[in-house]
Amino acid sequence: MTIAAWPTRRHALNAKTLGALAVVGVVIAFSLSSTLVKRADSSGVLLAFWRMTTVSVVWNLYLWSTGRRVTMRHVRQAFIPGVFFGRVCPPVRLIPCL
C-alpha cells in the first residue's frame, strides 16, 4: 500500500517582492508613528531623533551583515547633497537657517 503525499512547493520571494514588502512596511510604520506621537504628546524633534537613531542602527547592521562598510569616500560623496538638501542651522541664530 502506497501513501500519496501532497506535493510541497516552497516559493522563494524574489528581490522585487521583498522590496515592495519593505516599502509597504516602512509606509505603515511611518504612518502609525505620527499617530502614536500625537497621542503621546511628543515633540517632532523627539520623533525625528528616534527615527534617525533607529534607521542608523538598522542600516549599519544591514551593512555589517552583508560585509560592507561606510567609508570616508561615501561620506564625502553625501556631504554636498546633504548640505544643499538638508536643513543647515547654525548653533546661534544670528543668520537664518538655509
C-alpha positions in Angstrom: 0.0 0.0 0.0 1.4 3.3 -1.1 0.5 6.6 0.5 0.4 9.5 -1.8 2.0 12.6 -0.3 0.9 16.1 -1.2 3.5 17.8 -3.2 5.1 20.6 -1.2 6.1 23.7 -3.1 8.1 26.4 -1.5 8.3 29.6 -3.4 11.2 31.9 -2.5 10.4 35.6 -2.7 12.4 37.4 -5.3 14.1 40.7 -4.8 11.3 42.7 -6.3 8.7 41.2 -4.0 10.9 41.7 -0.9 11.5 45.4 -1.9 7.8 46.0 -2.3 7.1 44.4 1.1 9.8 46.6 2.6 8.3 49.8 1.2 4.8 48.8 2.4 6.2 48.1 5.9 8.0 51.5 6.0 5.0 53.4 4.9 2.8 51.7 7.5 5.4 52.3 10.2 5.8 56.0 9.4 2.0 56.4 9.2 1.5 54.8 12.6 4.4 56.6 14.2 2.9 60.0 13.6 -0.4 58.9 15.1 1.3 57.4 18.1 3.4 60.5 18.6 0.3 62.7 18.5 -1.5 60.6 21.1 1.6 60.6 23.4 2.1 64.4 23.1 5.7 64.0 22.0 7.5 66.7 20.1 8.5 66.3 16.4 12.2 66.7 17.3 12.0 63.7 19.6 10.3 61.7 16.9 13.0 62.7 14.3 15.7 61.8 16.7 14.4 58.3 17.3 13.6 57.7 13.7 17.2 58.7 12.7 18.7 56.6 15.5 16.7 53.6 14.6 17.4 53.8 10.9 21.1 54.4 11.5 21.3 51.3 13.7 19.3 49.1 11.3 21.3 50.4 8.2 24.6 49.7 9.9 23.5 46.2 11.0 22.5 45.5 7.4 25.8 46.8 6.0 27.7 44.7 8.7 25.7 41.6 7.8 26.5 41.9 4.1 30.2 42.6 4.7 30.1 46.2 3.5 31.1 49.4 5.4 30.6 53.1 5.2 33.9 54.7 4.2 35.1 58.3 4.1 34.6 58.2 0.3 30.9 57.6 0.9 30.7 60.4 3.5 32.4 62.9 1.1 30.0 61.9 -1.7 27.0 62.5 0.5 28.3 65.7 2.2 27.5 68.3 -0.6 24.0 66.9 -1.3 23.4 66.7 2.4 24.3 70.4 2.8 22.0 71.5 0.0 19.1 69.2 0.6 19.3 69.0 4.4 18.4 71.8 6.7 21.5 73.5 7.9 21.1 75.7 11.0 24.0 77.4 12.9 24.1 76.9 16.6 23.5 80.6 17.2 20.5 82.0 15.3 22.3 85.2 14.1 21.7 84.1 10.5 18.6 82.4 9.2 18.5 78.6 8.5 19.2 77.6 4.9 
